Each structure stands twice: as structure tokens, then as C-alpha cells.
Amino acid sequence: VQNGEELMDLLANENLKLPDVLFLDLNMPRKNGFECLSEIDENEKLKHLSVIIFSTSHPINKNYELNLINTLFRLGAHVYIRKPNDFNQLKQLIRHTLAMTSEKMDSGCEIKYILNA
């Protein structure tokens, strides 16, 4: 999808088989990742999705970043990834995240991770 509104419209489709994992960018147009994550958390059909947050933002200080990540986890995110600038590193992070998420989903464990390249 191109933006947060399209994402939420797609997820609202009753005929859609929900994905096992949703990669969600915080900096989407029209409706940002925080807004989408809040809506997902409030929706009984969606609140069990495994949500992996992508962010290109590099906060000014560590306290701000920790507060941001804690807020995302409270809203239902499972993994927070700070996007690397290198495409190969991004591919590695995605592969690692999918493997880790799949393993945790199979075991029924709650997952909360922060990944950096």
C-alpha cells in the first residue's frame, strides 16, 4: 500500500486473509504508523497481528527513543527496527526478523525486540 489510510482500508476488508506479520513504517503519509498501530490495537480482528515497526528516524537522544519504543510496544508492536541506510543490511534484518518472529509465533511466546543494523 502507498499510505496508512490504504493499509487500514485493506485490513478492514472482511475477505482478506490477514498476514502473519505486518511491517509498518512509522513515517507514512495520510495516516502515520502510530495512528495505524493504535487502530490495529483497538480492533479485535487485528490486535493479534505480529507488527514489526520500521523507522528511519534517528532520535536526538536515547531517552526520547526509549519512550518512543515503549509507546510502540504498549500499542502492540512486537519488533522495532531502525532502518539501515544499506540495502543489503536491510535485507539481512528482514530475514532475521522473519525467522525470529516465526520461531516465537510457533512457540506462542510474546516477542518484544529492538533491532539495529
C-alpha positions, -999 to +999 in steps of 0.1 A: +000+000+000+011+036-005-001+051+028-017+044+062-052+050+050-048+024+023-034+000+048-063+003+072-088+000+044-071-031+032-070-046+067-107-038+071-116-060+041-136-089+055-124-112+026-087-105+033-067-133+049-046-114+074-008-116+071+012-135+096+035-105+100+029-068+092+058-045+085+047-010+094+066+022+086+062+050+112+066+077+086+037+070+062+017+097+045-020+104+053-021+082+084+012+076+102+024+043+118+013+054+153-022+060+141-024+027+123-009+008+152-035+024+176-063+013+152-049-022+149-046-025+187-083-013+192-096-038+166-104-073+179-098-088+144-064-072+140-050-068+175-033-103+173-012-094+142+026-095+147+036-059+139+072-050+131+079-013+131+103+003+107+117+037+114+142+058+095+141+084+123+172+087+144+161+104+177+181+132+192+186+114+225+183+079+239+155+088+264+133+100+236+140+068+216+132+046+246+100+064+253+090+061+216+098+024+216+079+018+249+049+036+234+050+014+203+053-018+224+023-006+245+003-001+213+010-037+202+043-036+182+064-067+186+097-056+170+112-022+164+138-019+136+158+012+129+162+011+091+198+009+080+210+030+050+224+000+033+200-022+013+219-054+020+218-048+057+180-041+054+176-075+036+195-092+064+174-075+091+142-086+074+154-122+070+165-123+107+132-107+118+110-131+099+130-161+112+129-148+148+092-139+146+082-172+131+100-191+158+084-170+186+049-173+170+052-211+167+061-213+204+033-189+215+058-166+232+053-128+234+080-111+215+094-076+220+127-068+203+147-038+191+169-044+161+196-022+147+219-029+118 
